[in-house]
Amino acid sequence: MTTQSSRKTIGRGVTRRFRRAFAGVVIAIAALCVPLTASAVPGGDPQATGCANSASTIWSRTYLGAGTVEVRYSSACGTNWVRVSGATGRPSEAGIWSAASGWQWSPSYYQSPSQYWTPMVYAPGSNCVVFRAKIVDVNSHLVDTGNLQLC
């Protein structure tokens, strides 16, 4: 025969085990969410988020008569983006891809500003990115980098 007090003891033991198991699940889920910071949201603007403040150029090439294409990386945010300069007033566009974020493209400019950049992709450390830029040069020829990969 079970008494009222023994039922309460069994109930408290089950409740404690459930709480511990639930806390473990919550911690595991939270750990999965940690790498992506608020500033590193794919598609974000590197200037507006502050990621550009800790950025360095990891690839750069100047195309005569077209402009300069750079791939930038922010170690603080774990993000990459393409920056294009010198294509002022001419058609151009740029894009960048990572496995975590997919493709992110700049607007397709009919008349490019003096400098612009793509939205960011999340690719921390040595994760690979693929990028591409298309710029019409001063002689009205299309300069296309093709898809280039950096790891």
NORKA-V784243 format. One line per field, one symbol per residue. ss: DSSP state (A for helix, B for strand, O for the rest). psi: psi as a letter, one per 40 degrees, with the letter a starting at -180 (. if undefined). burial: I if it has 16 or more other ideal C-beta (glycine too) atoms within 10 Angstrom, else O. Layout:
# NORKA-V784243
ss=???
psi=???
burial=???
This chain:
# NORKA-V784243
ss=OOOAAAAAAAAAAAAAAAAAAAAAAAAAAAAAAOOOOAAAOOOOOAAAAOAAAABBBBBBBBBOOOBBBBBBBBOOOOBBBBBBBOOBOOOBBBBBBBOOOBBBBOOOBOOBOOBBBOOOBBOOOOOOBBBBBBBBOOOOOBBBOOOBBBO
psi=hhidddddddddddddddddddddddddddddeddhidefhheihdddeedddfiihehihhhhedahhihihhddefiiihhhiefheihiiiiiiiddeahhiiihhdhiidhiiiiiihgibeiiihiiihhhaeefihhhdihihh.
burial=OOOOOOOOOOOOOOOOOOOOOOOOOOOOOOOOOOOIOOIIIIOIOIOOIOIIOOIOOOOOOOIOOIIIIIIIIIOOIIIIIIIIIIIOOIOIIIIIIIOIIOOIOIOOIOOIOOOIIIIIIIIIOOOOIIIIIIIIIOOOOOIOIOOOOIO
